[in-house]
């Protein structure tokens, strides 16, 4: 059996990192972990080819070669996924589609004949048998969540790792919290399921064999969802690092109650974690209570950020505007909080109602739903009727984003972060791509773009006063170029 696995093109957004890829001579931020994992579940004697359209063009000859096309993606890939499906249909090749886009929105794709809804591990044997028999069903849906301790190492041999900025590894699925706007619980449940530590280490060693030496993104939606298991993993990672001296570092996502876990913070730093994305959402308590963000609503969020960054991890923050309880001055409040707390990478989005979430269900009951989500919360789009005036929300959001990423404000935020951040733990290697990015930034940020004076002020003050933090400052300056470019186009 010949199987073509296809991943759609990422649109230009805050999450694509498109405008920094040329600095490091890479083609995409991350490879498609879901498809690589599905590939590892398929029979070993089948011929597999993966086309990530962020890396290479999907040619008609690729489609014609295949007996079956397996297509995955997220909501943001909807338009390009539809284009790929239509090309396959025109060439007479059947598509089996799966992943978040299709799990919650498969009814929007009449041109696709077959779907796998939810996680694939418990379905794969039935699907493979039906493919061999030529009797593939319209829909496959697992009756229960799979045991991820049986999930194999992804097929890293199907991609060229050198084309990517960061490699993904998954430890757990699911989150114990139940935020109204989040679809993770709907897709993966509230009881986090974890891999064994030795599985994660096996995946890291497979990446090393594939030639990877740089940052690894632990892509869990809440890395600390099961604290007992994460302590076991971190202990194993510390031992593995001491034993093998790898050069990789780690990034992950976690809930803000990480600030309460001094031992976890220490273990994460020792294991090589450098950054953590935290859903901070809003400084407005009433809005946090509205969306049932209980882990955020009864704490000082700015102090939590200071604790995590003081422990040695950079906090990347997720923020939302457009809650029913947001006051008229929400944009000013968000700006002041983000600047004061030193969250340099502030991913601010308009609230969006994702399918199968409690938010979607509530707004539908209230007659406020207008359209499906496009999957990009940083686009100036609302798919429901807000309480605040729509024009006020759009204008305020655009102004907030442009203010946050204006050079003076952005570099001031970098300096605030550097003042509280305490870099610790094992170092990561300085790759050739890092040096290339730095040299390109000197021209782009220091000469050709506006904001030059602010850039050089950051450059020299950090180099003189905080030389150990100079590399981090320059990396953040380069990332800021991407965010600023996207914000200016909103």
TORKOL-4160 file (C-alpha; in steps of 0.2 Angstrom, whole numbers, padded with zeros to 4 digits, m for minus):
490
<pt num="1" X="0000" Y="0000" Z="0000"/>
<pt num="2" X="0006" Y="0017" Z="m0005"/>
<pt num="3" X="0001" Y="0031" Z="0008"/>
<pt num="4" X="0004" Y="0050" Z="0005"/>
<pt num="5" X="0002" Y="0060" Z="0021"/>
<pt num="6" X="m0001" Y="0078" Z="0018"/>
<pt num="7" X="0000" Y="0094" Z="0030"/>
<pt num="8" X="m0008" Y="0110" Z="0024"/>
<pt num="9" X="0000" Y="0127" Z="0023"/>
<pt num="10" X="0001" Y="0138" Z="0038"/>
<pt num="11" X="m0007" Y="0155" Z="0035"/>
<pt num="12" X="0003" Y="0171" Z="0040"/>
<pt num="13" X="m0001" Y="0173" Z="0058"/>
<pt num="14" X="0008" Y="0176" Z="0075"/>
<pt num="15" X="0009" Y="0157" Z="0076"/>
<pt num="16" X="0018" Y="0154" Z="0059"/>
<pt num="17" X="0034" Y="0164" Z="0064"/>
<pt num="18" X="0035" Y="0167" Z="0045"/>
<pt num="19" X="0045" Y="0183" Z="0047"/>
<pt num="20" X="0059" Y="0176" Z="0057"/>
<pt num="21" X="0061" Y="0160" Z="0047"/>
<pt num="22" X="0072" Y="0169" Z="0034"/>
<pt num="23" X="0083" Y="0175" Z="0048"/>
<pt num="24" X="0088" Y="0157" Z="0052"/>
<pt num="25" X="0086" Y="0150" Z="0035"/>
<pt num="26" X="0072" Y="0138" Z="0040"/>
<pt num="27" X="0056" Y="0134" Z="0031"/>
<pt num="28" X="0044" Y="0131" Z="0045"/>
<pt num="29" X="0042" Y="0132" Z="0064"/>
<pt num="30" X="0037" Y="0114" Z="0067"/>
<pt num="31" X="0034" Y="0098" Z="0058"/>
<pt num="32" X="0017" Y="0089" Z="0059"/>
<pt num="33" X="0019" Y="0078" Z="0074"/>
<pt num="34" X="0001" Y="0070" Z="0072"/>
<pt num="35" X="0005" Y="0064" Z="0055"/>
<pt num="36" X="0022" Y="0057" Z="0060"/>
<pt num="37" X="0014" Y="0048" Z="0074"/>
<pt num="38" X="0000" Y="0041" Z="0063"/>
<pt num="39" X="0014" Y="0035" Z="0051"/>
<pt num="40" X="0022" Y="0026" Z="0065"/>
<pt num="41" X="0005" Y="0017" Z="0068"/>
<pt num="42" X="0004" Y="0010" Z="0050"/>
<pt num="43" X="0011" Y="m0007" Z="0044"/>
<pt num="44" X="0030" Y="m0006" Z="0042"/>
<pt num="45" X="0029" Y="m0014" Z="0025"/>
<pt num="46" X="0018" Y="0000" Z="0018"/>
<pt num="47" X="0027" Y="0014" Z="0007"/>
<pt num="48" X="0025" Y="0031" Z="0015"/>
<pt num="49" X="0028" Y="0048" Z="0009"/>
<pt num="50" X="0025" Y="0064" Z="0019"/>
<pt num="51" X="0023" Y="0081" Z="0011"/>
<pt num="52" X="0022" Y="0096" Z="0022"/>
<pt num="53" X="0017" Y="0110" Z="0011"/>
<pt num="54" X="0026" Y="0122" Z="0022"/>
<pt num="55" X="0042" Y="0114" Z="0016"/>
<pt num="56" X="0038" Y="0109" Z="m0002"/>
<pt num="57" X="0025" Y="0109" Z="m0015"/>
<pt num="58" X="0012" Y="0096" Z="m0017"/>
<pt num="59" X="0014" Y="0089" Z="m0034"/>
<pt num="60" X="0001" Y="0080" Z="m0044"/>
<pt num="61" X="0013" Y="0066" Z="m0046"/>
<pt num="62" X="0014" Y="0064" Z="m0027"/>
<pt num="63" X="m0005" Y="0062" Z="m0027"/>
<pt num="64" X="m0005" Y="0050" Z="m0042"/>
<pt num="65" X="0008" Y="0039" Z="m0034"/>
<pt num="66" X="m0003" Y="0036" Z="m0019"/>
<pt num="67" X="m0016" Y="0023" Z="m0016"/>
<pt num="68" X="m0023" Y="0033" Z="m0001"/>
<pt num="69" X="m0020" Y="0051" Z="0004"/>
<pt num="70" X="m0020" Y="0055" Z="0023"/>
<pt num="71" X="m0024" Y="0073" Z="0027"/>
<pt num="72" X="m0022" Y="0082" Z="0044"/>
<pt num="73" X="m0023" Y="0099" Z="0050"/>
<pt num="74" X="m0030" Y="0112" Z="0062"/>
<pt num="75" X="m0045" Y="0124" Z="0060"/>
<pt num="76" X="m0033" Y="0137" Z="0054"/>
<pt num="77" X="m0029" Y="0126" Z="0039"/>
<pt num="78" X="m0047" Y="0124" Z="0033"/>
<pt num="79" X="m0045" Y="0133" Z="0016"/>
<pt num="80" X="m0029" Y="0125" Z="0011"/>
<pt num="81" X="m0035" Y="0108" Z="0017"/>
<pt num="82" X="m0051" Y="0110" Z="0006"/>
<pt num="83" X="m0040" Y="0114" Z="m0009"/>
<pt num="84" X="m0029" Y="0098" Z="m0006"/>
<pt num="85" X="m0045" Y="0087" Z="m0004"/>
<pt num="86" X="m0052" Y="0094" Z="m0021"/>
<pt num="87" X="m0035" Y="0091" Z="m0030"/>
<pt num="88" X="m0035" Y="0073" Z="m0024"/>
<pt num="89" X="m0053" Y="0070" Z="m0029"/>
<pt num="90" X="m0049" Y="0077" Z="m0046"/>
<pt num="91" X="m0035" Y="0065" Z="m0048"/>
<pt num="92" X="m0046" Y="0050" Z="m0042"/>
<pt num="93" X="m0036" Y="0047" Z="m0025"/>
<pt num="94" X="m0047" Y="0044" Z="m0010"/>
<pt num="95" X="m0043" Y="0055" Z="0006"/>
<pt num="96" X="m0044" Y="0049" Z="0024"/>
<pt num="97" X="m0044" Y="0065" Z="0035"/>
<pt num="98" X="m0041" Y="0067" Z="0053"/>
<pt num="99" X="m0034" Y="0079" Z="0066"/>
<pt num="100" X="m0042" Y="0093" Z="0076"/>
<pt num="101" X="m0049" Y="0102" Z="0060"/>
<pt num="102" X="m0059" Y="0087" Z="0055"/>
<pt num="103" X="m0063" Y="0080" Z="0073"/>
<pt num="104" X="m0074" Y="0096" Z="0076"/>
<pt num="105" X="m0078" Y="0101" Z="0058"/>
<pt num="106" X="m0079" Y="0086" Z="0047"/>
<pt num="107" X="m0097" Y="0090" Z="0041"/>
<pt num="108" X="m0089" Y="0105" Z="0032"/>
<pt num="109" X="m0080" Y="0094" Z="0020"/>
<pt num="110" X="m0092" Y="0085" Z="0009"/>
<pt num="111" X="m0078" Y="0082" Z="m0004"/>
<pt num="112" X="m0069" Y="0071" Z="0008"/>
<pt num="113" X="m0075" Y="0053" Z="0009"/>
<pt num="114" X="m0068" Y="0046" Z="0025"/>
<pt num="115" X="m0064" Y="0053" Z="0042"/>
<pt num="116" X="m0055" Y="0048" Z="0058"/>
<pt num="117" X="m0062" Y="0058" Z="0072"/>
<pt num="118" X="m0052" Y="0059" Z="0088"/>
<pt num="119" X="m0036" Y="0050" Z="0092"/>
<pt num="120" X="m0030" Y="0036" Z="0081"/>
<pt num="121" X="m0022" Y="0023" Z="0092"/>
<pt num="122" X="m0038" Y="0013" Z="0096"/>
<pt num="123" X="m0044" Y="0014" Z="0078"/>
<pt num="124" X="m0029" Y="0011" Z="0067"/>
<pt num="125" X="m0031" Y="m0008" Z="0067"/>
<pt num="126" X="m0049" Y="m0008" Z="0060"/>
<pt num="127" X="m0044" Y="0006" Z="0048"/>
<pt num="128" X="m0029" Y="m0004" Z="0041"/>
<pt num="129" X="m0040" Y="m0019" Z="0039"/>
<pt num="130" X="m0053" Y="m0010" Z="0030"/>
<pt num="131" X="m0040" Y="m0002" Z="0018"/>
<pt num="132" X="m0033" Y="m0019" Z="0014"/>
<pt num="133" X="m0051" Y="m0025" Z="0010"/>
<pt num="134" X="m0055" Y="m0010" Z="0000"/>
<pt num="135" X="m0070" Y="m0007" Z="0012"/>
<pt num="136" X="m0066" Y="0009" Z="0021"/>
<pt num="137" X="m0080" Y="0017" Z="0031"/>
<pt num="138" X="m0086" Y="0035" Z="0030"/>
<pt num="139" X="m0082" Y="0038" Z="0049"/>
<pt num="140" X="m0071" Y="0031" Z="0062"/>
<pt num="141" X="m0073" Y="0037" Z="0080"/>
<pt num="142" X="m0065" Y="0029" Z="0095"/>
<pt num="143" X="m0076" Y="0024" Z="0109"/>
<pt num="144" X="m0063" Y="0029" Z="0123"/>
<pt num="145" X="m0047" Y="0039" Z="0124"/>
<pt num="146" X="m0032" Y="0028" Z="0120"/>
<pt num="147" X="m0018" Y="0023" Z="0132"/>
<pt num="148" X="m0003" Y="0034" Z="0126"/>
<pt num="149" X="0009" Y="0022" Z="0134"/>
<pt num="150" X="0006" Y="0012" Z="0118"/>
<pt num="151" X="0010" Y="0026" Z="0106"/>
<pt num="152" X="0025" Y="0023" Z="0095"/>
<pt num="153" X="0040" Y="0034" Z="0092"/>
<pt num="154" X="0035" Y="0046" Z="0077"/>
<pt num="155" X="0043" Y="0042" Z="0060"/>
<pt num="156" X="0056" Y="0056" Z="0060"/>
<pt num="157" X="0064" Y="0048" Z="0044"/>
<pt num="158" X="0049" Y="0055" Z="0034"/>
<pt num="159" X="0055" Y="0073" Z="0036"/>
<pt num="160" X="0071" Y="0083" Z="0035"/>
<pt num="161" X="0073" Y="0090" Z="0052"/>
<pt num="162" X="0085" Y="0103" Z="0046"/>
<pt num="163" X="0071" Y="0113" Z="0038"/>
<pt num="164" X="0062" Y="0117" Z="0055"/>
<pt num="165" X="0066" Y="0128" Z="0069"/>
<pt num="166" X="0059" Y="0117" Z="0083"/>
<pt num="167" X="0055" Y="0099" Z="0085"/>
<pt num="168" X="0039" Y="0093" Z="0094"/>
<pt num="169" X="0037" Y="0079" Z="0107"/>
<pt num="170" X="0022" Y="0075" Z="0117"/>
<pt num="171" X="0021" Y="0069" Z="0135"/>
<pt num="172" X="0003" Y="0070" Z="0139"/>
<pt num="173" X="m0015" Y="0073" Z="0132"/>
<pt num="174" X="m0029" Y="0081" Z="0142"/>
<pt num="175" X="m0030" Y="0095" Z="0155"/>
<pt num="176" X="m0038" Y="0095" Z="0172"/>
<pt num="177" X="m0046" Y="0112" Z="0170"/>
<pt num="178" X="m0061" Y="0116" Z="0160"/>
<pt num="179" X="m0060" Y="0134" Z="0153"/>
<pt num="180" X="m0075" Y="0139" Z="0144"/>
<pt num="181" X="m0067" Y="0144" Z="0128"/>
<pt num="182" X="m0055" Y="0129" Z="0126"/>
<pt num="183" X="m0058" Y="0114" Z="0116"/>
<pt num="184" X="m0044" Y="0103" Z="0123"/>
<pt num="185" X="m0056" Y="0095" Z="0136"/>
<pt num="186" X="m0069" Y="0091" Z="0122"/>
<pt num="187" X="m0055" Y="0083" Z="0111"/>
<pt num="188" X="m0044" Y="0075" Z="0124"/>
<pt num="189" X="m0053" Y="0074" Z="0141"/>
<pt num="190" X="m0050" Y="0081" Z="0159"/>
<pt num="191" X="m0039" Y="0067" Z="0165"/>
<pt num="192" X="m0022" Y="0069" Z="0158"/>
<pt num="193" X="m0015" Y="0053" Z="0150"/>
<pt num="194" X="0004" Y="0052" Z="0150"/>
<pt num="195" X="0018" Y="0043" Z="0142"/>
<pt num="196" X="0031" Y="0034" Z="0152"/>
<pt num="197" X="0047" Y="0043" Z="0155"/>
<pt num="198" X="0057" Y="0030" Z="0145"/>
<pt num="199" X="0045" Y="0033" Z="0130"/>
<pt num="200" X="0049" Y="0052" Z="0130"/>
<pt num="201" X="0068" Y="0049" Z="0131"/>
<pt num="202" X="0067" Y="0036" Z="0117"/>
<pt num="203" X="0058" Y="0050" Z="0106"/>
<pt num="204" X="0072" Y="0062" Z="0111"/>
<pt num="205" X="0085" Y="0050" Z="0106"/>
<pt num="206" X="0077" Y="0046" Z="0090"/>
<pt num="207" X="0077" Y="0065" Z="0086"/>
<pt num="208" X="0096" Y="0065" Z="0090"/>
<pt num="209" X="0099" Y="0050" Z="0078"/>
<pt num="210" X="0089" Y="0061" Z="0065"/>
<pt num="211" X="0102" Y="0075" Z="0068"/>
<pt num="212" X="0093" Y="0086" Z="0079"/>
<pt num="213" X="0103" Y="0096" Z="0092"/>
<pt num="214" X="0092" Y="0111" Z="0096"/>
<pt num="215" X="0076" Y="0116" Z="0105"/>
<pt num="216" X="0062" Y="0104" Z="0108"/>
<pt num="217" X="0044" Y="0109" Z="0111"/>
<pt num="218" X="0035" Y="0098" Z="0123"/>
<pt num="219" X="0018" Y="0101" Z="0115"/>
<pt num="220" X="0006" Y="0096" Z="0130"/>
<pt num="221" X="m0008" Y="0108" Z="0132"/>
<pt num="222" X="m0004" Y="0108" Z="0151"/>
<pt num="223" X="0013" Y="0100" Z="0155"/>
<pt num="224" X="0009" Y="0100" Z="0173"/>
<pt num="225" X="m0008" Y="0093" Z="0172"/>
<pt num="226" X="m0003" Y="0077" Z="0181"/>
<pt num="227" X="0010" Y="0083" Z="0193"/>
<pt num="228" X="0015" Y="0066" Z="0200"/>
<pt num="229" X="0019" Y="0060" Z="0182"/>
<pt num="230" X="0028" Y="0076" Z="0177"/>
<pt num="231" X="0039" Y="0074" Z="0192"/>
<pt num="232" X="0044" Y="0057" Z="0187"/>
<pt num="233" X="0048" Y="0063" Z="0169"/>
<pt num="234" X="0058" Y="0078" Z="0175"/>
<pt num="235" X="0068" Y="0067" Z="0186"/>
<pt num="236" X="0072" Y="0055" Z="0172"/>
<pt num="237" X="0076" Y="0070" Z="0160"/>
<pt num="238" X="0088" Y="0076" Z="0173"/>
<pt num="239" X="0097" Y="0059" Z="0174"/>
<pt num="240" X="0097" Y="0057" Z="0155"/>
<pt num="241" X="0105" Y="0075" Z="0153"/>
<pt num="242" X="0118" Y="0071" Z="0166"/>
<pt num="243" X="0122" Y="0054" Z="0158"/>
<pt num="244" X="0122" Y="0059" Z="0140"/>
<pt num="245" X="0125" Y="0078" Z="0140"/>
<pt num="246" X="0113" Y="0082" Z="0126"/>
<pt num="247" X="0113" Y="0100" Z="0118"/>
<pt num="248" X="0094" Y="0101" Z="0117"/>
<pt num="249" X="0083" Y="0113" Z="0127"/>
<pt num="250" X="0064" Y="0113" Z="0130"/>
<pt num="251" X="0049" Y="0124" Z="0128"/>
<pt num="252" X="0032" Y="0119" Z="0134"/>
<pt num="253" X="0015" Y="0125" Z="0140"/>
<pt num="254" X="0008" Y="0125" Z="0157"/>
<pt num="255" X="m0005" Y="0133" Z="0168"/>
<pt num="256" X="m0001" Y="0147" Z="0179"/>
<pt num="257" X="m0001" Y="0137" Z="0195"/>
<pt num="258" X="0016" Y="0131" Z="0190"/>
<pt num="259" X="0021" Y="0147" Z="0200"/>
<pt num="260" X="0016" Y="0137" Z="0216"/>
<pt num="261" X="0027" Y="0122" Z="0213"/>
<pt num="262" X="0045" Y="0127" Z="0218"/>
<pt num="263" X="0051" Y="0109" Z="0216"/>
<pt num="264" X="0044" Y="0108" Z="0198"/>
<pt num="265" X="0052" Y="0124" Z="0193"/>
<pt num="266" X="0068" Y="0118" Z="0200"/>
<pt num="267" X="0067" Y="0101" Z="0191"/>
<pt num="268" X="0062" Y="0110" Z="0174"/>
<pt num="269" X="0077" Y="0121" Z="0175"/>
<pt num="270" X="0089" Y="0107" Z="0179"/>
<pt num="271" X="0081" Y="0097" Z="0165"/>
<pt num="272" X="0084" Y="0111" Z="0152"/>
<pt num="273" X="0068" Y="0120" Z="0150"/>
<pt num="274" X="0070" Y="0138" Z="0145"/>
<pt num="275" X="0052" Y="0144" Z="0141"/>
<pt num="276" X="0034" Y="0141" Z="0146"/>
<pt num="277" X="0019" Y="0147" Z="0137"/>
<pt num="278" X="0005" Y="0152" Z="0150"/>
<pt num="279" X="m0013" Y="0156" Z="0147"/>
<pt num="280" X="m0014" Y="0172" Z="0157"/>
<pt num="281" X="m0029" Y="0178" Z="0147"/>
<pt num="282" X="m0034" Y="0194" Z="0156"/>
<pt num="283" X="m0031" Y="0205" Z="0172"/>
<pt num="284" X="m0050" Y="0207" Z="0174"/>
<pt num="285" X="m0056" Y="0195" Z="0188"/>
<pt num="286" X="m0074" Y="0196" Z="0182"/>
<pt num="287" X="m0069" Y="0190" Z="0165"/>
<pt num="288" X="m0058" Y="0176" Z="0172"/>
<pt num="289" X="m0073" Y="0170" Z="0183"/>
<pt num="290" X="m0084" Y="0171" Z="0167"/>
<pt num="291" X="m0074" Y="0159" Z="0157"/>
<pt num="292" X="m0071" Y="0148" Z="0173"/>
<pt num="293" X="m0052" Y="0151" Z="0173"/>
<pt num="294" X="m0052" Y="0146" Z="0191"/>
<pt num="295" X="m0033" Y="0143" Z="0192"/>
<pt num="296" X="m0030" Y="0162" Z="0187"/>
<pt num="297" X="m0045" Y="0171" Z="0196"/>
<pt num="298" X="m0039" Y="0171" Z="0214"/>
<pt num="299" X="m0020" Y="0175" Z="0212"/>
<pt num="300" X="m0009" Y="0190" Z="0208"/>
<pt num="301" X="m0004" Y="0185" Z="0190"/>
<pt num="302" X="0010" Y="0198" Z="0188"/>
<pt num="303" X="0018" Y="0190" Z="0204"/>
<pt num="304" X="0016" Y="0173" Z="0196"/>
<pt num="305" X="0025" Y="0178" Z="0181"/>
<pt num="306" X="0039" Y="0186" Z="0192"/>
<pt num="307" X="0041" Y="0169" Z="0201"/>
<pt num="308" X="0042" Y="0159" Z="0186"/>
<pt num="309" X="0054" Y="0170" Z="0177"/>
<pt num="310" X="0064" Y="0172" Z="0193"/>
<pt num="311" X="0066" Y="0153" Z="0193"/>
<pt num="312" X="0074" Y="0154" Z="0176"/>
<pt num="313" X="0060" Y="0151" Z="0163"/>
<pt num="314" X="0054" Y="0164" Z="0151"/>
<pt num="315" X="0035" Y="0166" Z="0152"/>
<pt num="316" X="0027" Y="0168" Z="0135"/>
<pt num="317" X="0009" Y="0174" Z="0138"/>
<pt num="318" X="m0008" Y="0170" Z="0130"/>
<pt num="319" X="m0021" Y="0185" Z="0132"/>
<pt num="320" X="m0039" Y="0187" Z="0126"/>
<pt num="321" X="m0050" Y="0202" Z="0124"/>
<pt num="322" X="m0069" Y="0201" Z="0120"/>
<pt num="323" X="m0076" Y="0193" Z="0136"/>
<pt num="324" X="m0093" Y="0198" Z="0141"/>
<pt num="325" X="m0087" Y="0206" Z="0157"/>
<pt num="326" X="m0073" Y="0216" Z="0149"/>
<pt num="327" X="m0074" Y="0234" Z="0153"/>
<pt num="328" X="m0072" Y="0248" Z="0140"/>
<pt num="329" X="m0054" Y="0251" Z="0145"/>
<pt num="330" X="m0049" Y="0233" Z="0143"/>
<pt num="331" X="m0036" Y="0237" Z="0130"/>
<pt num="332" X="m0027" Y="0249" Z="0142"/>
<pt num="333" X="m0028" Y="0237" Z="0156"/>
<pt num="334" X="m0020" Y="0223" Z="0145"/>
<pt num="335" X="m0007" Y="0234" Z="0139"/>
<pt num="336" X="m0002" Y="0240" Z="0156"/>
<pt num="337" X="m0002" Y="0223" Z="0163"/>
<pt num="338" X="0009" Y="0216" Z="0149"/>
<pt num="339" X="0021" Y="0230" Z="0150"/>
<pt num="340" X="0022" Y="0229" Z="0169"/>
<pt num="341" X="0024" Y="0210" Z="0171"/>
<pt num="342" X="0038" Y="0209" Z="0157"/>
<pt num="343" X="0029" Y="0196" Z="0147"/>
<pt num="344" X="0039" Y="0199" Z="0131"/>
<pt num="345" X="0030" Y="0187" Z="0119"/>
<pt num="346" X="0012" Y="0192" Z="0122"/>
<pt num="347" X="0000" Y="0182" Z="0111"/>
<pt num="348" X="m0016" Y="0193" Z="0112"/>
<pt num="349" X="m0031" Y="0187" Z="0103"/>
<pt num="350" X="m0049" Y="0191" Z="0101"/>
<pt num="351" X="m0061" Y="0178" Z="0110"/>
<pt num="352" X="m0067" Y="0165" Z="0097"/>
<pt num="353" X="m0080" Y="0152" Z="0100"/>
<pt num="354" X="m0072" Y="0135" Z="0095"/>
<pt num="355" X="m0084" Y="0121" Z="0090"/>
<pt num="356" X="m0088" Y="0108" Z="0104"/>
<pt num="357" X="m0083" Y="0121" Z="0118"/>
<pt num="358" X="m0094" Y="0126" Z="0132"/>
<pt num="359" X="m0093" Y="0144" Z="0126"/>
<pt num="360" X="m0099" Y="0139" Z="0109"/>
<pt num="361" X="m0114" Y="0130" Z="0117"/>
<pt num="362" X="m0118" Y="0145" Z="0128"/>
<pt num="363" X="m0118" Y="0157" Z="0114"/>
<pt num="364" X="m0128" Y="0146" Z="0103"/>
<pt num="365" X="m0141" Y="0145" Z="0117"/>
<pt num="366" X="m0141" Y="0164" Z="0118"/>
<pt num="367" X="m0143" Y="0166" Z="0099"/>
<pt num="368" X="m0126" Y="0175" Z="0098"/>
<pt num="369" X="m0117" Y="0163" Z="0086"/>
<pt num="370" X="m0113" Y="0170" Z="0069"/>
<pt num="371" X="m0101" Y="0159" Z="0060"/>
<pt num="372" X="m0088" Y="0145" Z="0062"/>
<pt num="373" X="m0071" Y="0149" Z="0069"/>
<pt num="374" X="m0057" Y="0152" Z="0056"/>
<pt num="375" X="m0044" Y="0146" Z="0069"/>
<pt num="376" X="m0034" Y="0161" Z="0070"/>
<pt num="377" X="m0038" Y="0171" Z="0086"/>
<pt num="378" X="m0026" Y="0185" Z="0080"/>
<pt num="379" X="m0036" Y="0189" Z="0065"/>
<pt num="380" X="m0048" Y="0204" Z="0067"/>
<pt num="381" X="m0063" Y="0193" Z="0066"/>
<pt num="382" X="m0077" Y="0189" Z="0078"/>
<pt num="383" X="m0088" Y="0174" Z="0075"/>
<pt num="384" X="m0101" Y="0179" Z="0088"/>
<pt num="385" X="m0111" Y="0194" Z="0094"/>
<pt num="386" X="m0100" Y="0202" Z="0108"/>
<pt num="387" X="m0106" Y="0213" Z="0123"/>
<pt num="388" X="m0094" Y="0227" Z="0119"/>
<pt num="389" X="m0097" Y="0236" Z="0103"/>
<pt num="390" X="m0089" Y="0227" Z="0088"/>
<pt num="391" X="m0081" Y="0242" Z="0081"/>
<pt num="392" X="m0074" Y="0247" Z="0098"/>
<pt num="393" X="m0067" Y="0229" Z="0100"/>
<pt num="394" X="m0059" Y="0229" Z="0082"/>
<pt num="395" X="m0051" Y="0246" Z="0084"/>
<pt num="396" X="m0045" Y="0243" Z="0102"/>
<pt num="397" X="m0038" Y="0227" Z="0097"/>
<pt num="398" X="m0028" Y="0234" Z="0082"/>
<pt num="399" X="m0021" Y="0248" Z="0093"/>
<pt num="400" X="m0017" Y="0236" Z="0107"/>
<pt num="401" X="m0007" Y="0225" Z="0096"/>
<pt num="402" X="0002" Y="0239" Z="0087"/>
<pt num="403" X="0006" Y="0247" Z="0104"/>
<pt num="404" X="0013" Y="0231" Z="0112"/>
<pt num="405" X="0025" Y="0228" Z="0097"/>
<pt num="406" X="0030" Y="0246" Z="0093"/>
<pt num="407" X="0049" Y="0246" Z="0096"/>
<pt num="408" X="0050" Y="0257" Z="0111"/>
<pt num="409" X="0037" Y="0248" Z="0120"/>
<pt num="410" X="0043" Y="0231" Z="0115"/>
<pt num="411" X="0061" Y="0234" Z="0119"/>
<pt num="412" X="0056" Y="0241" Z="0136"/>
<pt num="413" X="0047" Y="0225" Z="0140"/>
<pt num="414" X="0062" Y="0215" Z="0135"/>
<pt num="415" X="0072" Y="0225" Z="0148"/>
<pt num="416" X="0059" Y="0222" Z="0161"/>
<pt num="417" X="0060" Y="0204" Z="0158"/>
<pt num="418" X="0079" Y="0204" Z="0158"/>
<pt num="419" X="0079" Y="0213" Z="0175"/>
<pt num="420" X="0069" Y="0199" Z="0184"/>
<pt num="421" X="0074" Y="0183" Z="0174"/>
<pt num="422" X="0088" Y="0173" Z="0181"/>
<pt num="423" X="0096" Y="0162" Z="0168"/>
<pt num="424" X="0100" Y="0145" Z="0175"/>
<pt num="425" X="0102" Y="0127" Z="0170"/>
<pt num="426" X="0111" Y="0118" Z="0156"/>
<pt num="427" X="0116" Y="0129" Z="0141"/>
<pt num="428" X="0110" Y="0126" Z="0123"/>
<pt num="429" X="0122" Y="0126" Z="0109"/>
<pt num="430" X="0125" Y="0141" Z="0098"/>
<pt num="431" X="0120" Y="0135" Z="0081"/>
<pt num="432" X="0126" Y="0142" Z="0064"/>
<pt num="433" X="0108" Y="0147" Z="0061"/>
<pt num="434" X="0108" Y="0157" Z="0077"/>
<pt num="435" X="0124" Y="0167" Z="0071"/>
<pt num="436" X="0116" Y="0170" Z="0054"/>
<pt num="437" X="0100" Y="0177" Z="0062"/>
<pt num="438" X="0110" Y="0188" Z="0073"/>
<pt num="439" X="0120" Y="0195" Z="0059"/>
<pt num="440" X="0104" Y="0198" Z="0048"/>
<pt num="441" X="0096" Y="0207" Z="0063"/>
<pt num="442" X="0110" Y="0220" Z="0064"/>
<pt num="443" X="0105" Y="0226" Z="0046"/>
<pt num="444" X="0086" Y="0223" Z="0047"/>
<pt num="445" X="0083" Y="0229" Z="0065"/>
<pt num="446" X="0098" Y="0241" Z="0067"/>
<pt num="447" X="0098" Y="0249" Z="0050"/>
<pt num="448" X="0084" Y="0246" Z="0038"/>
<pt num="449" X="0068" Y="0247" Z="0049"/>
<pt num="450" X="0061" Y="0260" Z="0060"/>
<pt num="451" X="0064" Y="0258" Z="0078"/>
<pt num="452" X="0083" Y="0258" Z="0075"/>
<pt num="453" X="0088" Y="0268" Z="0090"/>
<pt num="454" X="0077" Y="0258" Z="0102"/>
<pt num="455" X="0086" Y="0242" Z="0095"/>
<pt num="456" X="0103" Y="0249" Z="0098"/>
<pt num="457" X="0099" Y="0255" Z="0115"/>
<pt num="458" X="0094" Y="0237" Z="0120"/>
<pt num="459" X="0109" Y="0230" Z="0111"/>
<pt num="460" X="0122" Y="0241" Z="0120"/>
<pt num="461" X="0114" Y="0242" Z="0137"/>
<pt num="462" X="0112" Y="0223" Z="0138"/>
<pt num="463" X="0129" Y="0220" Z="0131"/>
<pt num="464" X="0137" Y="0231" Z="0144"/>
<pt num="465" X="0126" Y="0229" Z="0159"/>
<pt num="466" X="0120" Y="0211" Z="0157"/>
<pt num="467" X="0132" Y="0202" Z="0145"/>
<pt num="468" X="0126" Y="0184" Z="0151"/>
<pt num="469" X="0108" Y="0189" Z="0145"/>
<pt num="470" X="0114" Y="0197" Z="0128"/>
<pt num="471" X="0110" Y="0181" Z="0118"/>
<pt num="472" X="0092" Y="0181" Z="0125"/>
<pt num="473" X="0089" Y="0199" Z="0122"/>
<pt num="474" X="0094" Y="0197" Z="0103"/>
<pt num="475" X="0083" Y="0182" Z="0101"/>
<pt num="476" X="0069" Y="0192" Z="0108"/>
<pt num="477" X="0073" Y="0207" Z="0097"/>
<pt num="478" X="0072" Y="0195" Z="0081"/>
<pt num="479" X="0056" Y="0187" Z="0087"/>
<pt num="480" X="0049" Y="0205" Z="0089"/>
<pt num="481" X="0052" Y="0208" Z="0071"/>
<pt num="482" X="0039" Y="0194" Z="0067"/>
<pt num="483" X="0026" Y="0200" Z="0079"/>
<pt num="484" X="0028" Y="0218" Z="0074"/>
<pt num="485" X="0026" Y="0214" Z="0056"/>
<pt num="486" X="0010" Y="0204" Z="0059"/>
<pt num="487" X="0003" Y="0217" Z="0071"/>
<pt num="488" X="0006" Y="0231" Z="0058"/>
<pt num="489" X="m0005" Y="0222" Z="0045"/>
<pt num="490" X="m0020" Y="0219" Z="0056"/>
